[in-house]
Amino acid sequence: MFQNIFKKKIKPHINYSESFRLIMECANNYMENKSKDEQLILLDYLIDSLKIDLCATGTVFPWYNQPTAPFNPPFPSRVYDEIGSEIEIYGTKTEVSLESSSIYVRPWENNRAFDSIIYLSNKDFVYDKDNHGSYYYDDIDLCYVYNGNHSINAGRYFKKGKIASVCCNMVLLYEHCYTDGLKWYNAHTNEVIAAVEDFRLAAIFEIARKRYNLIHDNSDTKT
């Protein structure tokens, strides 16, 4: 009897598009009738909570799946302006703290991941410019790791060490692309740029863009 009751309450799997829509709906609904300061508090909360969920997935996913590589880039790496000229979104390297920043990393080989945890448990983290590769997305404080995943993950876990990451100007991404939770689009032509890797990345991006526009009193027409 109880099993039948529980079965009736189970909801069907929600896809990326629907998950993205629900998050954005939540963000929009709870911003109504709030002051600007209150809206910013809520947007910060949503972004930070989604980052925690997203980054935790990268750590535990290999325990119950078999990925063979690090994560793909979280956001478009190439964007174009209204006349079709490519915009350079990457700048110089910046120092990123493994203690305080959100580290988007997938230690894809469990043996190496666990060995790195044990090794770094009683040693200092040492940045290796020839091995540690990453991009830092400035406005959302998210560091995407594409090389040196296992050692950087250990540093992240023990909250020690710093790395040098190529900095990405998120404002340029806000200006030249948008997402519906499934794909990234050129903001000027609506042409598809690439597929979205994770609906949480899409939600973080659009909520952060909303926050940026609110701070700078810009119009926000794509959300």
C-alpha positions as CSV (number, residue, x, y, z in Angstrom):
1,M,0.0,0.0,0.0
2,F,2.6,2.5,1.1
3,Q,4.8,1.6,-1.9
4,N,1.9,2.5,-4.3
5,I,1.4,5.8,-2.5
6,F,5.1,6.7,-2.8
7,K,5.2,5.7,-6.5
8,K,2.3,8.1,-7.2
9,K,4.3,11.0,-5.7
10,I,7.4,10.5,-7.7
11,K,7.8,13.2,-10.3
12,P,9.1,12.5,-13.8
13,H,12.7,13.4,-14.7
14,I,13.0,17.1,-15.4
15,N,15.1,18.0,-18.5
16,Y,17.7,20.7,-18.8
17,S,15.4,23.2,-20.4
18,E,12.7,22.7,-17.8
19,S,15.2,22.9,-14.9
20,F,16.7,26.1,-16.3
21,R,13.2,27.6,-16.8
22,L,12.2,26.8,-13.2
23,I,15.4,28.3,-11.7
24,M,14.9,31.5,-13.8
25,E,11.2,31.6,-12.8
26,C,12.3,31.3,-9.2
27,A,14.8,34.1,-9.6
28,N,12.3,36.4,-11.3
29,N,9.4,35.7,-8.9
30,Y,11.3,36.3,-5.7
31,M,12.8,39.6,-7.0
32,E,9.3,41.1,-7.4
33,N,8.5,43.9,-4.9
34,K,12.0,43.9,-3.5
35,S,14.4,46.8,-3.2
36,K,17.5,46.8,-5.3
37,D,19.7,45.8,-2.3
38,E,17.3,42.9,-1.5
39,Q,17.3,41.8,-5.1
40,L,21.1,41.7,-5.2
41,I,21.2,39.6,-2.0
42,L,18.8,37.1,-3.5
43,L,20.8,37.0,-6.8
44,D,24.1,36.4,-4.9
45,Y,22.4,33.7,-2.9
46,L,21.1,31.9,-6.1
47,I,24.5,32.1,-7.9
48,D,26.5,30.9,-4.9
49,S,24.1,28.0,-4.2
50,L,24.2,26.9,-7.8
51,K,28.0,27.0,-7.8
52,I,28.2,24.9,-4.7
53,D,25.9,22.3,-6.3
54,L,27.7,22.4,-9.6
55,C,31.2,22.1,-8.2
56,A,30.2,19.3,-5.8
57,T,29.0,17.3,-8.7
58,G,32.4,17.4,-10.3
59,T,34.0,15.9,-7.3
60,V,31.6,13.0,-6.8
61,F,30.5,12.2,-10.3
62,P,33.5,9.9,-11.1
63,W,32.6,7.7,-8.1
64,Y,29.4,6.4,-9.8
65,N,30.3,7.1,-13.5
66,Q,33.3,6.6,-15.7
67,P,34.4,9.9,-17.2
68,T,37.5,9.8,-19.2
69,A,38.4,13.5,-19.3
70,P,38.0,16.8,-17.4
71,F,35.0,19.0,-17.9
72,N,34.5,20.9,-21.1
73,P,34.6,24.7,-20.9
74,P,31.6,26.0,-19.0
75,F,30.9,29.0,-21.3
76,P,31.5,29.9,-24.9
77,S,35.1,30.6,-25.7
78,R,34.4,32.6,-28.8
79,V,31.8,35.4,-29.2
80,Y,31.2,37.9,-32.0
81,D,29.8,41.4,-32.0
82,E,27.0,42.9,-34.2
83,I,29.2,43.1,-37.3
84,G,30.6,39.6,-36.9
85,S,34.0,40.5,-35.5
86,E,35.4,38.1,-32.9
87,I,35.6,39.5,-29.4
88,E,38.7,38.7,-27.3
89,I,37.2,37.6,-23.9
90,Y,40.4,36.3,-22.4
91,G,43.1,38.5,-20.8
92,T,46.1,38.1,-18.6
93,K,46.6,35.5,-15.8
94,T,45.2,36.2,-12.4
95,E,45.9,34.6,-9.0
96,V,43.1,32.3,-7.8
97,S,42.8,31.0,-4.2
98,L,41.9,27.3,-3.9
99,E,40.6,28.2,-0.4
100,S,38.1,30.8,-1.3
101,S,37.2,30.6,-5.0
102,S,34.7,28.2,-6.5
103,I,36.7,25.5,-8.3
104,Y,35.0,23.8,-11.2
105,V,37.1,20.7,-11.5
106,R,36.5,17.0,-12.3
107,P,39.2,14.6,-11.0
108,W,38.3,12.1,-13.7
109,E,40.5,9.1,-12.6
110,N,39.7,7.9,-9.1
111,N,43.0,6.3,-8.2
112,R,44.9,9.5,-9.1
113,A,42.3,11.6,-7.3
114,F,42.6,9.5,-4.1
115,D,46.4,9.4,-4.3
116,S,46.5,13.2,-4.6
117,I,44.3,13.6,-1.6
118,I,46.6,11.4,0.5
119,Y,49.8,13.0,-0.9
120,L,48.6,16.6,-0.2
121,S,47.2,15.8,3.2
122,N,50.5,16.7,4.9
123,K,52.2,18.8,2.3
124,D,51.9,22.3,0.8
125,F,50.2,22.7,-2.5
126,V,52.7,23.8,-5.2
127,Y,51.5,25.5,-8.3
128,D,53.1,24.0,-11.5
129,K,52.8,26.4,-14.5
130,D,53.5,23.6,-16.9
131,N,50.8,21.3,-15.6
132,H,48.1,23.4,-14.0
133,G,45.8,24.9,-16.6
134,S,42.6,26.9,-15.9
135,Y,40.3,29.8,-16.7
136,Y,38.9,32.2,-14.2
137,Y,35.5,33.8,-14.9
138,D,35.8,37.1,-13.0
139,D,32.3,38.3,-12.3
140,I,31.1,35.0,-10.9
141,D,34.3,33.9,-9.2
142,L,34.4,30.5,-10.9
143,C,37.6,28.8,-11.8
144,Y,37.4,26.1,-14.5
145,V,40.3,23.6,-14.4
146,Y,41.2,21.7,-17.6
147,N,44.6,20.4,-16.6
148,G,46.1,19.2,-13.4
149,N,42.6,18.3,-12.2
150,H,43.7,15.7,-9.5
151,S,46.2,17.9,-7.7
152,I,44.1,21.0,-7.9
153,N,41.1,19.1,-6.6
154,A,43.2,18.0,-3.6
155,G,44.3,21.6,-3.0
156,R,40.6,22.7,-3.2
157,Y,39.6,20.0,-0.7
158,F,42.3,21.0,1.8
159,K,41.7,24.7,1.1
160,K,45.4,25.5,0.5
161,G,47.3,26.9,-2.3
162,K,46.9,29.3,-5.2
163,I,47.0,28.9,-9.0
164,A,47.4,31.3,-11.9
165,S,44.4,31.3,-14.2
166,V,43.7,33.0,-17.5
167,C,41.0,35.6,-16.7
168,C,37.8,35.8,-18.8
169,N,35.9,39.0,-19.0
170,M,32.4,37.9,-18.2
171,V,30.9,41.3,-19.1
172,L,31.8,40.7,-22.7
173,L,30.0,37.4,-22.6
174,Y,26.9,39.1,-21.1
175,E,26.9,41.6,-24.0
176,H,27.4,39.1,-26.8
177,C,25.6,35.9,-25.9
178,Y,22.7,34.4,-24.0
179,T,21.2,31.0,-23.3
180,D,17.9,29.2,-23.0
181,G,19.4,26.4,-20.9
182,L,20.1,24.1,-23.8
183,K,22.2,26.2,-26.2
184,W,24.3,29.3,-26.3
185,Y,23.3,32.0,-28.8
186,N,24.8,35.0,-30.4
187,A,23.0,38.0,-28.9
188,H,23.0,39.9,-32.2
189,T,22.0,37.2,-34.7
190,N,20.4,34.6,-32.4
191,E,22.6,32.0,-34.1
192,V,23.6,28.9,-32.1
193,I,27.1,29.1,-30.7
194,A,27.3,25.8,-28.8
195,A,25.4,23.4,-26.6
196,V,25.1,24.0,-22.9
197,E,27.1,21.6,-20.8
198,D,25.0,21.8,-17.7
199,F,21.7,23.7,-17.0
200,R,23.2,25.1,-13.8
201,L,26.0,26.8,-15.8
202,A,23.3,28.4,-18.0
203,A,21.3,29.5,-14.9
204,I,24.4,30.9,-13.2
205,F,25.3,32.9,-16.3
206,E,21.8,34.4,-16.8
207,I,21.3,35.2,-13.1
208,A,24.8,36.8,-13.0
209,R,24.0,38.8,-16.1
210,K,20.8,40.0,-14.5
211,R,22.8,41.0,-11.4
212,Y,25.3,42.9,-13.5
213,N,22.5,44.7,-15.3
214,L,20.8,45.6,-12.1
215,I,24.0,47.0,-10.6
216,H,24.7,49.0,-13.7
217,D,21.0,49.8,-14.4
218,N,21.2,48.1,-17.8
219,S,18.2,46.7,-19.7
220,D,17.8,42.9,-19.4
221,T,15.8,41.7,-22.4
222,K,17.0,38.1,-22.8
223,T,15.8,36.5,-19.6
